[in-house]
């Protein structure tokens, strides 16, 4: 897997953005930037947020996509989305709580069965 193509990074960031939005965070994709990133914020935080981008790292000879925040901290791989959600919660959750707002969940929302709901359920 080579992460040189922007589309792979955008796909991984989109997957993370969906999870974060479902948990209650406000997401702003910034795919036009280099590197592409998503900005994670909350209405309780005026100018504070977290930027997350994808960083390719070698692991056992294979290249693995890691999510990295704006401070350079590695949050987890693309296979560890719940861990990345928890890391975002650990950084921004206390700030939201200090502002007196309900804090978004640090747990991924329950997955809905595609068999029951399907893409075209109405």
SELUM-107228 format. One record per residue (C-alpha): residue in one letter; x, y, z. Coordinates in nm, 4 decimals, padded with zeros to 6 digits. Layout:
% residues N
rest_px_py_pz
a_X_Y_Z
...
END
This chain:
% residues 122
rest_px_py_pz
x_00.0000_00.0000_00.0000
x_00.1489_00.3344_-00.1073
x_-00.0057_00.6443_00.0452
x_00.1340_00.8807_-00.2131
x_-00.2062_00.9193_-00.3756
x_-00.4125_01.1907_-00.2158
x_-00.7318_00.9932_-00.2794
x_-00.6254_00.7243_-00.0285
x_-00.5614_00.9860_00.2376
x_-00.8929_01.1526_00.1650
x_-01.0742_00.8187_00.1861
x_-00.9194_00.7424_00.5257
x_-00.9957_01.0945_00.6498
x_-01.3546_01.0647_00.5253
x_-01.3995_00.7393_00.7184
x_-01.2678_00.9078_01.0325
x_-01.4814_01.2175_00.9718
x_-01.7979_01.0060_00.9498
x_-01.7187_00.8393_01.2819
x_-01.6347_01.1678_01.4557
x_-01.9480_01.3396_01.3224
x_-02.1658_01.0474_01.4337
x_-02.0152_01.0807_01.7823
x_-02.1118_01.4503_01.7957
x_-01.8039_01.6420_01.6798
x_-01.8143_01.9141_01.4135
x_-01.5999_01.8209_01.1139
x_-01.4571_02.0459_00.8435
x_-01.2730_01.8607_00.5658
x_-00.9734_02.0540_00.4331
x_-00.8708_01.8259_00.1478
x_-00.7359_02.1175_-00.0570
x_-00.4483_02.1603_00.1902
x_-00.1197_01.9741_00.1790
x_-00.1391_01.7399_00.3544
x_-00.5177_01.6973_00.3363
x_-00.6779_01.7062_00.6806
x_-00.9996_01.7236_00.8755
x_-01.0588_01.9912_01.1356
x_-01.2395_01.8649_01.4462
x_-01.4237_02.1251_01.6537
x_-01.7300_02.1740_01.8703
x_-01.9755_02.4679_01.8973
x_-01.8592_02.5211_02.2575
x_-01.5056_02.5930_02.1379
x_-01.4786_02.9275_01.9596
x_-01.1373_02.8942_01.7958
x_-01.0060_02.5739_01.9438
x_-00.9992_02.2453_01.7613
x_-00.7802_01.9684_01.6371
x_-00.6484_01.9104_01.2870
x_-00.5960_01.5469_01.1900
x_-00.4043_01.4257_00.8858
x_-00.2805_01.0894_00.7574
x_00.0868_01.0045_00.7959
x_00.2287_00.6938_00.6239
x_00.4706_00.5007_00.8472
x_00.6621_00.1801_00.7891
x_00.5670_-00.1118_01.0104
x_00.7363_-00.4454_00.9532
x_00.8221_-00.3511_00.5966
x_00.4657_-00.2415_00.5150
x_00.3424_00.1137_00.4913
x_00.0570_00.1802_00.7351
x_-00.1653_00.4892_00.7416
x_-00.1565_00.6600_01.0818
x_-00.3763_00.9483_01.1919
x_-00.1674_01.2290_01.3364
x_-00.2949_01.5433_01.5101
x_-00.1744_01.9000_01.4700
x_00.0691_01.8647_01.7598
x_00.2404_01.5667_01.5940
x_00.0851_01.3038_01.8214
x_00.0001_00.9723_01.6569
x_-00.3617_00.8855_01.7390
x_-00.3895_00.5402_01.5819
x_-00.3875_00.3618_01.2493
x_-00.6665_00.3603_00.9961
x_-00.7607_00.0202_01.1416
x_-00.8005_00.1695_01.4916
x_-01.0743_00.4278_01.4343
x_-01.2327_00.3800_01.7815
x_-00.8902_00.4509_01.9358
x_-00.8578_00.7667_01.7242
x_-01.2065_00.8785_01.8339
x_-01.1075_00.8255_02.1991
x_-00.7852_01.0243_02.1480
x_-00.9778_01.3190_01.9996
x_-01.2212_01.2970_02.2918
x_-00.9300_01.2999_02.5390
x_-00.7959_01.6235_02.3886
x_-01.1157_01.8190_02.3188
x_-01.3643_01.6631_02.5624
x_-01.2326_01.8408_02.8746
x_-01.2453_02.1768_02.6934
x_-01.6080_02.1194_02.5939
x_-01.6931_02.0152_02.9513
x_-01.5184_02.3255_03.0913
x_-01.7385_02.5369_02.8630
x_-02.0445_02.3772_03.0255
x_-02.1609_02.1814_02.7207
x_-02.2405_01.8105_02.6938
x_-01.9322_01.6245_02.5762
x_-01.9591_01.4114_02.2592
x_-01.9198_01.0387_02.3065
x_-01.5821_00.8707_02.3144
x_-01.7423_00.5470_02.1918
x_-01.8249_00.4684_01.8299
x_-02.1996_00.4680_01.7661
x_-02.3566_00.1250_01.7273
x_-02.3405_00.0070_01.3694
x_-02.6699_-00.0302_01.1934
x_-02.7277_-00.3453_01.0020
x_-02.7108_-00.2771_00.6287
x_-02.9308_-00.5805_00.5799
x_-03.2135_-00.4197_00.7744
x_-03.1666_-00.0565_00.6787
x_-02.9948_-00.0847_00.3434
x_-02.8775_00.2091_00.1404
x_-03.2182_00.2672_-00.0098
x_-03.4354_00.2275_00.3014
x_-03.6968_00.4978_00.3099
END
